[in-house]
Amino acid sequence: MACAPDVEHTFSGEHALGGTRHSREALGRWFERLYRLFPGLDFEVKRVLVRGWPWRTVAMIEWVDRARPADGLPYENEGTHVLRFSWGRLVGLHAYLDTQKVEEVCERLAKEGIEEASAPPILT
């Protein structure tokens, strides 16, 4: 998926994955961290809704995700992503999910000695 250089990505919560990023590079680093902390993360898409014109398109994706984080315990969550596009390029992504579950996994991983799980959020 093509991203605008100044893409905005918001993932709520006070944990290593929380915060808002404002660049393609920061979003890339965020996804790298996500997959290091939640290897094998898999999404089951439930519904996709798309509306708008090519210069202002909004897509909503309802999903369930599953993974086996680095501590080996199963993880499952559900939520929705709201994506904003302009001329086929992603300009905004906001994740709505139970971030308490994410925070709990990060706390568990930090106790197991995985430092990145307690790292400051990637913001720029």
N, C-alpha and C positions, 0 to 999 in steps of 0.2 A: 504494500500500500504506500503510495506516495504521500509524504508529509510536507506541510509548509515549513520553512526554516524556523518560523516563530510559533509552531504548534503549541497549544496550551493543553496540558494534561493534569487533571486533578484526581487524586486518590485520597480520600479523607482519612484522618486518624493521626495519632501521635505515636508513630513508629517508623521503622526504617523505610517503609514503602509509602508513607504519608506525604502530603504536601502537594504543591502545584509547581509544575515545571513549565518553562516558556521557550523551549528550543528543541529541535529535532535531536541534537546531541544528548541533551539531558534525558529525553524520552528513551533514547537508545540505551543509555547507562541504567536507567530505571528498569527496563525490561531485562537487561543482563542480570541485575540484582534479583529481580523477581524469580527468574529461572534458576539462579543459584540457590536461593532459599526454598523454592518450591519446585524441585526438579520433577519433570514428567507432568507438569501442570497440563490438564486437559479440559477443554470446554465442551459441554453439550449444549448446543444452541436450541432453545425452546421456541422463540419467536423473533422475527425480524420485521420491523416496520420502517418504511422509508417514505419521506415526504419532502417536497420542495422542488426547486428549480436547480439547474446545474450550477449556478453561481451561489446557491444557498440551500444545500441539501442537509437534512437531518435524518439520521438513522438511529433507531433504538433496538438494541439486541438484548433479549432476555436469555439468561443462561444459568447453568449449574456447572461449577468447576470442581475438579477433584485432583488431588496430588498426594504424594507421600513425601513430605518435607524431609530435610536432611536428618531429622531424628527418627525417621521411619514410621511415625504414627500417621494414620490416615487423616486427611483434611478434605472437607467438603464445604462449599459455600454456594450461595445463589445470589444473583443480582442482575443489574441492568447496566449496560454501557450506553451512553448517549454520545454519538459521534456527529460532528459538524464538518461538512465538506464544502469547499468552494472549487468549482471546476475540476472535480475529481481528486483534489488534494485534501488530506485531513488537516483541518485547522483547529479542531478542538475535540477532546475526549474526556468525559467525566464518568468515573466509575461509581455506581451506587450499589453497595453491598454491605454485609455485616462485617464492618471493619474490626469489631471486637474480636472476631475469630482470627483475623490476620494478626492483630496485636498479641493475642494469646500464643499463637505459633511463634512469633518473633521472640517473645519472652522465654518460651521453652527452649528455642534454639540458642539464645544468648546464654542461658544457664548451662547448656551443653558445650559452651565454649566457642560457638560460632559468632565471632565478633561482628560480622556484617549485619547480623540480626538486630543489633543494638546501635548500629551506626546512625549518624544523623541523616535525615531525609535528603534525597537528591533534589535540589531546588532550582539549579540554574543549568 
